[in-house]
């Protein structure tokens, strides 16, 4: 790869830091060599460096989607699409979805449940340059109860030994983390309800401890208020959905919420781009309760990472910005929103090389028209995408 000097009206190294006006980023292969003023870096870059001049634009870290399912097709029945596709058909479809996500500026995804560990194969193909797509962190097969949420993916466990065996299989397959379905979910209506436990607290703790034995963190699918408390007590790394469901509706528990913040656990609220229609289906009262829980968690100090749940019904692979617009719509500032799209997920995912721009960091970056610090809509106007230094076409 050749060196590339990208200059723009501004460079955002981290959303919380002041932007560098008339800034530049010097990319050398897969890494960032330098970040600074355009005049400074242009003066030190020799004639062999490719110049990419982007007037009217912003350079910033690539976006991170903390919750996707590349094996699902976002149709009304993604379960059938996974079950009926051949291995080759599914692998091909996953490649196309990954490429679509990269084109919208998403340079890292965390896949939280697939079939046959196909995300690991895709991860390898992308890393080698054989396929185009974002960096992938793969959970492979989620652990679930007998007949539980997403049991069709093959991760049903009912005993401690089965837990240990499934985690060992995931590790052998190349998993980057462990996913547990701690509560029921909408995709499996015959299993436990969304607010119900799928595992007793001691088994959740076993899952966390066993994952830690391999150096892996745990992402817990948890809708129920009591289930969320179990996950926090067990020491999971992230809580997915975290919707505070009970049999009677939505009930935010401030004690558990504060414990999430105190323990440094991140919440991926999994709001897809079709959130307006989703809130409409909930009805005014429940929609208000849902948005209020997000604001209460924010007051409690909970840190969020953006996740679309791409692949489930209505959650497209090309509408990451729609997720961010939900948080802006309920009162989060653009800087807060950009943090949950970059630095927060990088920390939650354990990555020290992504989520920010600086010397030695991975060259995962995007160039957008306008200024996303004042208008998140700028993220829909992407000119260039670099993933590990490879430049790809923007959407």
C-alpha positions as CSV (number, residue, x, y, z in Angstrom):
1,X,0.0,0.0,0.0
2,X,1.2,3.5,-0.7
3,X,1.1,6.4,1.7
4,X,-2.0,8.7,1.4
5,X,-2.3,12.2,2.8
6,X,-6.0,13.1,3.4
7,X,-6.7,16.8,3.9
8,X,-10.1,18.3,4.8
9,X,-11.7,21.3,6.5
10,X,-11.5,19.4,9.8
11,X,-10.2,16.3,11.4
12,X,-12.0,14.7,14.4
13,X,-9.5,12.6,16.3
14,X,-12.0,11.9,19.1
15,X,-15.5,13.4,19.4
16,X,-14.6,14.9,22.9
17,X,-11.4,16.5,21.6
18,X,-11.3,19.8,19.7
19,X,-11.4,19.2,15.9
20,X,-8.3,20.1,13.9
21,X,-9.3,22.8,11.5
22,X,-7.7,22.5,8.0
23,X,-6.4,19.2,9.2
24,X,-4.9,16.1,7.7
25,X,-4.3,12.4,8.3
26,X,-1.3,10.6,6.8
27,X,-2.0,6.9,6.2
28,X,0.9,4.4,5.7
29,X,-0.4,1.0,4.8
30,X,-2.8,-0.3,7.5
31,X,-1.9,2.3,10.1
32,X,-2.0,6.0,10.7
33,X,1.4,7.6,10.6
34,X,0.5,11.2,11.6
35,X,-2.4,13.5,12.3
36,X,-2.1,17.3,12.3
37,X,-2.6,20.5,10.3
38,X,-2.8,20.1,6.6
39,X,0.1,22.7,6.1
40,X,2.3,20.8,8.5
41,X,1.8,17.3,7.1
42,X,1.8,18.5,3.5
43,X,5.2,20.1,4.0
44,X,6.8,16.9,5.4
45,X,5.1,14.5,2.9
46,X,7.3,13.9,-0.1
47,X,6.2,13.6,-3.8
48,X,5.6,9.8,-3.5
49,X,2.7,10.4,-1.2
50,X,-0.7,10.3,-2.8
51,X,-2.7,13.5,-2.0
52,X,-6.5,13.1,-1.3
53,X,-7.8,16.6,-1.0
54,X,-11.4,16.9,0.4
55,X,-12.6,20.5,0.7
56,X,-15.8,21.0,2.6
57,X,-15.3,17.6,4.3
58,X,-14.5,16.1,7.7
59,X,-12.2,13.2,8.4
60,X,-13.1,11.1,11.5
61,X,-12.8,7.6,12.9
62,X,-14.7,4.8,11.1
63,X,-18.1,3.9,12.6
64,X,-18.5,0.9,14.8
65,X,-21.7,-1.2,14.9
66,X,-21.8,-3.1,18.2
67,X,-24.6,-5.5,17.4
68,X,-25.3,-7.1,14.0
69,X,-26.3,-10.5,12.6
70,X,-24.8,-10.9,9.2
71,X,-26.5,-14.3,8.8
72,X,-30.0,-12.7,9.0
73,X,-31.6,-10.9,6.0
74,X,-33.7,-8.2,7.7
75,X,-36.9,-9.7,6.3
76,X,-40.0,-10.5,8.2
77,X,-38.8,-14.1,8.7
78,X,-35.0,-14.0,9.0
79,X,-35.1,-17.4,10.8
80,X,-36.3,-19.2,7.7
81,X,-33.8,-17.4,5.5
82,X,-31.0,-18.7,7.7
83,X,-32.4,-22.2,8.0
84,X,-33.2,-22.7,4.3
85,X,-30.1,-21.3,2.7
86,X,-27.2,-23.6,1.8
87,X,-23.9,-22.9,3.4
88,X,-22.5,-21.3,0.2
89,X,-25.6,-19.2,-0.3
90,X,-25.5,-17.9,3.2
91,X,-21.8,-17.1,3.0
92,X,-22.3,-15.2,-0.2
93,X,-25.2,-13.2,1.3
94,X,-23.1,-12.4,4.3
95,X,-20.3,-11.1,2.2
96,X,-22.8,-8.8,0.3
97,X,-24.2,-7.4,3.6
98,X,-20.7,-6.8,5.0
99,X,-19.7,-4.9,1.9
100,X,-22.9,-2.8,2.2
101,X,-22.2,-1.9,5.7
102,X,-18.6,-0.8,4.9
103,X,-20.0,1.5,2.1
104,X,-22.0,3.4,4.7
105,X,-18.9,4.1,6.8
106,X,-19.1,1.2,9.3
107,X,-15.5,-0.1,9.6
108,X,-16.0,-2.5,12.5
109,X,-18.9,-4.7,13.4
110,X,-19.6,-7.1,16.3
111,X,-21.6,-10.0,15.1
112,X,-23.6,-11.5,17.9
113,X,-24.9,-14.8,16.5
114,X,-24.4,-16.6,13.2
115,X,-24.6,-20.1,11.7
116,X,-21.7,-22.5,11.3
117,X,-19.2,-19.8,12.4
118,X,-19.4,-18.3,8.9
119,X,-18.5,-14.9,10.4
120,X,-15.1,-16.3,11.3
121,X,-14.5,-17.3,7.6
122,X,-15.7,-13.9,6.5
123,X,-13.5,-12.2,9.1
124,X,-10.5,-14.0,7.6
125,X,-11.4,-13.2,4.0
126,X,-11.8,-9.5,4.8
127,X,-8.5,-9.4,6.8
128,X,-6.6,-11.0,3.9
129,X,-8.2,-8.7,1.2
130,X,-10.1,-11.6,-0.4
131,X,-13.4,-9.9,0.5
132,X,-14.5,-6.4,1.2
133,X,-16.1,-5.4,4.5
134,X,-15.6,-4.1,8.0
135,X,-13.4,-5.6,10.7
136,X,-15.5,-8.4,12.3
137,X,-15.6,-9.4,15.9
138,X,-17.5,-12.7,16.0
139,X,-19.5,-14.4,18.8
140,X,-20.3,-17.4,16.6
141,X,-23.0,-19.6,18.3
142,X,-25.0,-17.9,21.1
143,X,-25.6,-19.9,24.3
144,X,-29.3,-20.3,24.9
145,X,-31.6,-22.6,26.9
146,X,-33.4,-25.6,25.6
147,X,-36.0,-24.3,23.2
148,X,-34.8,-20.8,24.0
149,X,-34.2,-17.7,22.0
150,X,-32.4,-18.4,18.7
151,X,-31.9,-22.0,19.6
152,X,-32.0,-22.7,15.8
153,X,-28.4,-21.5,15.7
154,X,-27.3,-24.6,17.6
155,X,-26.3,-23.2,21.0
156,X,-28.8,-24.9,23.3
157,X,-27.3,-25.8,26.7
158,X,-29.0,-27.2,29.8
159,X,-26.2,-28.2,32.2
160,X,-22.9,-26.8,33.4
161,X,-20.9,-29.3,31.3
162,X,-22.9,-28.3,28.2
163,X,-22.0,-24.7,28.9
164,X,-18.4,-25.5,29.1
165,X,-18.5,-27.6,26.0
166,X,-20.3,-25.0,23.9
167,X,-17.9,-22.2,25.0
168,X,-15.0,-24.5,24.1
169,X,-16.5,-25.2,20.7
170,X,-16.9,-21.4,20.1
171,X,-13.3,-20.8,21.1
172,X,-12.1,-23.5,18.8
173,X,-14.1,-22.0,16.0
174,X,-12.4,-18.6,16.5
175,X,-14.9,-16.7,18.6
176,X,-13.8,-13.2,19.8
177,X,-16.4,-13.1,22.5
178,X,-19.2,-15.2,24.0
179,X,-22.9,-14.3,23.5
180,X,-25.5,-15.5,25.9
181,X,-29.3,-15.2,25.5
182,X,-30.0,-14.4,29.1
183,X,-33.7,-13.6,28.4
184,X,-36.2,-14.6,25.8
185,X,-36.6,-12.7,22.6
186,X,-39.1,-11.8,19.9
187,X,-37.6,-14.0,17.2
188,X,-38.4,-17.1,19.2
189,X,-42.1,-16.7,20.2
190,X,-42.3,-20.4,21.4
191,X,-39.5,-19.8,24.0
192,X,-39.4,-17.8,27.2
193,X,-41.0,-14.4,27.1
194,X,-38.7,-11.4,26.6
195,X,-38.7,-10.5,30.3
196,X,-38.2,-14.1,31.5
197,X,-34.9,-15.7,32.6
198,X,-33.4,-18.4,30.4
199,X,-30.7,-19.2,32.9
200,X,-30.5,-19.1,36.7
201,X,-28.0,-16.5,38.1
202,X,-25.4,-19.1,39.0
203,X,-25.3,-20.4,35.4
204,X,-24.9,-16.9,34.1
205,X,-21.9,-16.5,36.4
206,X,-20.5,-19.8,35.1
207,X,-20.7,-18.5,31.5
208,X,-18.9,-15.3,32.4
209,X,-16.2,-17.2,34.4
210,X,-15.7,-19.8,31.7
211,X,-15.4,-17.2,29.0
212,X,-12.9,-15.3,31.1
213,X,-10.8,-18.5,31.3
214,X,-10.2,-18.1,27.6
215,X,-9.7,-14.4,27.9
216,X,-13.1,-13.5,26.4
217,X,-15.9,-11.2,27.5
218,X,-19.6,-11.9,27.4
219,X,-22.3,-10.0,25.6
220,X,-25.7,-10.7,27.2
221,X,-29.0,-10.4,25.4
222,X,-31.2,-9.2,28.3
223,X,-34.7,-7.6,28.1
224,X,-36.1,-8.4,31.6
225,X,-35.5,-6.0,34.5
226,X,-34.6,-9.0,36.8
227,X,-32.5,-10.6,34.0
228,X,-30.5,-7.4,33.6
229,X,-29.7,-7.4,37.3
230,X,-28.5,-11.0,37.0
231,X,-26.2,-10.1,34.1
232,X,-24.7,-7.2,36.0
233,X,-24.1,-9.4,39.1
234,X,-22.5,-12.0,36.9
235,X,-20.1,-9.5,35.4
236,X,-20.9,-9.4,31.7
237,X,-19.1,-7.0,29.5
238,X,-22.1,-5.6,27.7
239,X,-25.8,-5.7,28.1
240,X,-27.7,-6.0,24.8
241,X,-31.2,-4.4,24.4
242,X,-31.5,-3.5,28.2
243,X,-35.1,-2.7,27.7
244,X,-36.2,-3.2,31.4
245,X,-39.2,-5.4,30.6
246,X,-41.5,-6.9,33.1
247,X,-44.7,-8.8,32.8
248,X,-46.6,-5.6,33.4
249,X,-44.6,-3.3,31.1
250,X,-41.4,-1.4,31.4
251,X,-39.7,-0.9,34.8
252,X,-36.3,0.8,35.1
253,X,-34.4,-0.2,38.1
254,X,-32.1,2.7,39.2
255,X,-30.0,0.6,41.5
256,X,-29.1,-1.9,38.7
257,X,-28.6,1.0,36.3
258,X,-26.1,2.7,38.6
259,X,-24.4,-0.7,39.1
260,X,-24.0,-0.9,35.3
261,X,-22.2,2.4,35.3
262,X,-20.1,1.7,38.4
263,X,-18.9,-1.6,37.0
264,X,-18.0,-0.2,33.6
265,X,-20.5,-2.3,31.8
266,X,-21.6,-0.9,28.5
267,X,-25.2,-1.0,27.1
268,X,-26.0,-1.6,23.5
269,X,-29.6,-0.4,23.2
270,X,-30.0,-1.9,19.7
271,X,-32.1,0.8,18.1
272,X,-32.5,0.1,14.4
273,X,-33.0,2.8,11.7
274,X,-36.7,2.1,11.6
275,X,-37.1,3.3,15.2
276,X,-39.9,5.8,14.4
277,X,-42.2,3.0,13.1
278,X,-41.2,0.8,16.0
279,X,-42.2,3.4,18.5
280,X,-45.4,3.9,16.6
281,X,-46.2,0.2,17.0
282,X,-45.5,0.4,20.7
283,X,-48.1,3.1,21.3
284,X,-47.6,6.5,22.9
285,X,-47.4,5.3,26.5
286,X,-45.0,2.5,26.0
287,X,-42.9,4.5,23.5
288,X,-42.6,7.3,26.1
289,X,-41.6,4.8,28.8
290,X,-38.9,3.3,26.5
291,X,-37.3,6.6,25.7
292,X,-37.4,7.7,29.3
293,X,-35.4,4.6,30.4
294,X,-32.7,5.6,27.9
295,X,-32.5,9.1,29.5
296,X,-32.6,7.7,33.0
297,X,-29.7,5.4,32.2
298,X,-27.8,8.4,30.8
299,X,-28.4,10.2,34.1
300,X,-27.1,7.2,36.0
301,X,-23.8,7.4,34.1
302,X,-24.4,4.4,31.8
303,X,-22.2,4.5,28.7
304,X,-23.8,3.4,25.4
305,X,-22.5,1.9,22.3
306,X,-24.4,2.1,19.0
307,X,-25.8,-1.1,17.6
308,X,-28.4,-1.6,14.9
309,X,-29.3,-5.3,15.4
310,X,-29.0,-5.4,11.6
311,X,-30.5,-8.5,10.2
312,X,-33.6,-8.8,12.4
313,X,-36.9,-7.6,10.8
314,X,-36.7,-4.0,9.7
315,X,-33.1,-3.5,10.7
316,X,-31.3,-2.8,7.4
317,X,-27.6,-3.1,6.8
318,X,-27.3,0.3,5.3
319,X,-29.0,2.6,7.9
320,X,-26.5,2.9,10.8
321,X,-27.1,6.6,10.9
322,X,-30.8,6.1,11.6
323,X,-29.7,4.5,14.9
324,X,-27.7,7.5,15.8
325,X,-30.6,9.8,15.0
326,X,-32.8,8.2,17.6
327,X,-30.4,9.2,20.4
328,X,-30.1,12.7,18.9
329,X,-33.9,12.9,18.8
330,X,-34.2,12.2,22.5
331,X,-31.7,14.8,23.5
332,X,-28.1,13.5,23.2
333,X,-25.7,16.0,21.7
334,X,-23.9,15.2,18.4
335,X,-20.6,14.7,20.4
336,X,-22.3,12.2,22.7
337,X,-23.8,10.4,19.7
338,X,-20.4,10.2,17.9
339,X,-18.8,8.9,21.1
340,X,-21.2,5.9,21.1
341,X,-20.4,5.3,17.5
342,X,-16.6,5.4,17.9
343,X,-14.7,5.5,21.2
344,X,-17.3,3.8,23.4
345,X,-17.7,0.7,21.3
346,X,-13.9,0.5,20.7
347,X,-13.5,0.4,24.5
348,X,-16.4,-2.0,25.0
349,X,-15.0,-4.3,22.3
350,X,-11.5,-4.2,23.8
351,X,-9.9,-2.5,20.8
352,X,-7.0,-0.2,21.4
353,X,-6.4,0.5,17.7
354,X,-9.8,1.7,16.5
355,X,-12.4,4.3,17.5
356,X,-10.0,7.3,17.3
357,X,-7.4,8.8,15.0
358,X,-3.8,9.0,16.0
359,X,-0.3,7.8,15.2
360,X,-0.1,4.0,15.4
361,X,-3.9,3.6,15.3
362,X,-5.5,1.4,12.6
363,X,-6.3,3.4,9.4
364,X,-10.1,2.9,9.9
365,X,-11.6,6.3,8.9
366,X,-14.2,8.0,6.9
367,X,-14.5,11.3,5.0
368,X,-17.9,12.9,5.1
369,X,-19.3,16.0,3.6
370,X,-20.1,18.7,6.1
371,X,-19.6,18.6,9.9
372,X,-21.1,15.7,11.9
373,X,-20.3,17.6,15.1
374,X,-23.1,20.0,14.2
375,X,-25.2,17.9,11.8
376,X,-25.3,14.1,12.1
377,X,-26.9,14.0,8.6
378,X,-23.3,14.6,7.3
379,X,-22.7,10.9,8.1
380,X,-25.1,10.1,5.2
381,X,-22.8,11.9,2.8
382,X,-19.7,9.8,2.9
383,X,-17.0,10.4,0.2
384,X,-14.4,7.9,1.2
385,X,-14.0,4.9,3.5
386,X,-10.7,3.5,4.7
387,X,-10.7,0.1,6.5
388,X,-7.3,-1.0,7.7
389,X,-5.8,1.4,5.2
390,X,-7.8,-0.1,2.2
391,X,-9.8,2.5,0.4
392,X,-13.3,1.3,-0.7
393,X,-16.2,2.9,-2.5
394,X,-18.7,4.9,-0.4
395,X,-22.4,4.4,-0.8
